[in-house]
Amino acid sequence: MHGVTTEREKDGPKLRRDLTLWGLVIYGIILIQPTAPMPLFGVVSQEARGHVVTTVLIAMVAMLFTAIGYGRMARAYPSAGSAFTYVGREFHPALGYVTGWSMAMDYMLNPILCTIWCSKAAGNIVPEIPYALWALFFALLFPRNNVIFVGGLALVGAFVLTYQLAAEMLNFGAFIAFMGVNAAAFRRYLLRGKRTIGNCLPPLAGFAICLFIWLSLRTPAKLAGGVWLAAGTLYGAWKTRGFRVPVASFEVPPDESDL
């Protein structure tokens, strides 16, 4: 079995749990933002034929089960908090790399989505300024707190992608990671944990719902995401000589005082 570790990795470095329940709730609200439904409301309403609430509830159930999987895998591997690690440890490092690569697309698409939506919204408020200038403004604004590459990527993406396609491509990568975490949680409890309905049913349900949502993505998003995934897989195979050498690790490094 790849990456065999002790049950809780008690002797290794760990992520320290400093946030309380209310701290996590507040952090989640800040991260998601109360205005989060605004950018996607029109697209969801059109694609779901007006059933926006039902769509959000389905996604909520999928995220609920996936959150349970993340929590259980975090207890199993307290030295890391990524789908990359969970899938790589439970299945194979190559599958972990593919999962991490699919998530990398999300981080690249997020500034593009922000640029597109902010430019469209600003254009509605001040229509005298064309979309191209608004896109340039917001793309240049982001690198102040990030890297210049992100701003350039956001600017190019704002003219190449539509908001709907970018959002679906983001979901392409995100739900691959979510399915991976649910599959890893199910495998761990099936082989090395208590085989109870309470342990095995949530990850199975989460995987099934995430798969249903992923399959419902439009063909252009699947093709674009598939190209990204294939390119990353080929690159990873080349860099690791067919995944025969270890891939990158995102675990917490040991404390220098312990060395």
N, C-alpha and C positions, 0 to 999 in steps of 0.2 A: 504494500500500500504506500502511496506516495505521501511524503511529508508526515510520517507518523510522529505524533507528539504525545505528551502526557495529557491527561484529560483536561486540565485547566492551565497547563503551562505555568505551574506555581513557581518554578525556579527561574523563569525568564522575565524580561521586561514586560510591563503591562501598561495599558492606557489607564490613567487615573480617573476615577469617577468623581468629579467635583460638582457637577450640576445636579440639583435636586429635581424632583418631578415638575415643580412649577417653573424652575429655570428652563427645563427642556420645552415646556409648553410655550413659554414666552419666546424662546429662541426659534421654535417652529413657526410661530405667528410672524416673527420678524423675517424669517427666511422666505416663507411662502408669500407673505404680504396679504393684507385684507383685499387688495385690488387684484389678486392673482386671477380670478375668473374673468376679469374684464377683457384681456387680450384675446382669449380663445372663445369667448361667448358666441360671437357671430359665426365662426367656423364650425363649432360644435352644433349650434342650432341648425345650420344648413345641412351638415352631414348626417345629424341624428334626426332630421325632420321635426325639429322643435322639441325633442325629448332631452333637453339639456340636463335637467335634474336627474333623470334616470341614468344618463351617461356618467355624471359625476358620482352618483351612488355606486355604480358598478366599479368605477376606478377606485373609490374609497374602500370597497370590500377587498379589492386586489391589493391595495397598499396596506390594509390592516393585516391580512395574512402574511404579506411580505415582511412587514415590520416585526411580526412574531418570529419569522425566520431569522431576520437580522439580529434580533435580541438573543436568540438561542445560540447563534453562531458566535456572537460576541462573547458569550459566556464560555464557549468552547475554546475560542482563540482570543484571549484578552490582550494579546500583544499587537493586534491589528484590527482594523475596522473597515475592511473593504471586501467587495465581492470578488476581487482579484485573488485575495488570500483564501477566502472561504472555498471557492470553487477549485482553486489550485491545490489546496490541502486535501480536500475530500475526494477529488477525482484525479486530476493530472495537472502539472504546472502549465502544460500547453493550453488546456481548456481555461485555466485561470488567466493566462495571458490574453486569450481571445475575448474573454469576458471584460477584462480591463481595457482592452483596445476599443471594444464597443462603447464603453462608458466614456472614453476619451473623446469620441465624436460629440457626446453631449456637451462637454465643456467647451468645445470649439463652436458649437451651434448656438449656445446660450447667448453670447454677445451679439450674434447675428440676429437672433430673434428680438433682443432688446433694441437693436438699432432699427430694425424694420418697424416694430410696433411704435416706438417713440417717434420715429419720423412720420409715420402715418397719423398718429394722434396729434402731433404738433402741427402737421399740415391742416388738420381739421380746425385747429384753433386760429392759425395764421395762414390761410390759404395763399396769400400773396407770395410766400416763400416756397419755391418748388421743392419737391421731394428730394432731389439730388443734393441740395444744399443742407437740408435737415439731416440727411444720412451722413454727409460729410461732417457736420457739426457733432453729432452724437458719436460717430466713429472716432473722432479726434478727442472727444471728452473722456472716453473710457481709458485710454492709456495713461491718464494722469495717475490712476490707482492700479494700473496693470502694466503689461508690456506692450510695446509698440506693435508687435506682431498681431496681438488680439485686435487692436484698432484697425489695422489693415485688413485683417480677415473679416471683421464685421462690415467694413465698407464694401469690400468685394461681394460678400454674401448678400448685402442689402440690394444689390442690383442683379444678382444671379438667381436668388431663391425667392419664392413667395413665402409668406408667413406660414401658410398651411403646410407646404412641403418641408420647410425647416422644422416645424413642430413635429411632423410625423417622422422625420429622420431622427430627431432627438428621441422620440418614443421608441424607435427601432432599436437604438442602442440601450436605452434605459430598461426596456422590458426584457432584453436578453440578459442583462445583469440580474434583474429581479427573478427571472426564471432560474438562473444559475444559483442564486442564494437559496431559493425554495428547494431546488433539487439537492443542494448540498445539505441543507437541514434535514430533509427527509432521509437521505442516505446515512447521515450520521446517527440518527435515532433508530433507523432500521437495523444497522449493523453493530453499533456500539452503545446504544442508549436503551431506554425503556420503550419497548414496542407497544405503546398504548395508543388508543384512538386520539387522545388529546395531544400526543407528540407527533403522530404521523399525519393526521388529517389536515391541520392548518397548512403545512407546506405543500401537500398535494393539491388542496383547494387553491392556494395562492398560485401555484404553478399553472393549474388549469385555466384560471381566470386571466392570468397574464398572457398565456399562450393564445387565448381567444382574442384578447385585445391586440396582440402583436399580429395575428393573422388577419385582423380586420383592417390593417393599414393598407393604404392604396399602393398599387403596383409601382409607381414612380419612387415612392419612399423606400420600398423594399429593394428595388434595383440600386438606388443610390447607396443605401445602407449596406447592401450586399457587396458592392464594389469597394466601399471603405473597409468592410470586414475582410474581404479577400486580400486586399492590398496589405492590411496589417498582418494577416496571417502569413503571407509570403515573406514579408519583411522580418517578422519574428522568427520564422523558420530559417531564414538566411543568417540572421544575427546569432542564432543559437545552434547552428549546424543541425537543423532538423529537430530542434528542441531537445538536443542531447546534452546541452550545458544549461546550468540554472538561468532562469530569466530574472528580471528585476524583482526586488523585494520592497514592499512598502510597509514592513513591520517596524515597530519602534526599536531604534538601536539601543544597545546596552549603555547604561550610565557609565561615564568615564571613570567615576569614582570606584566602580566595581571592577575595573580592569586592572 
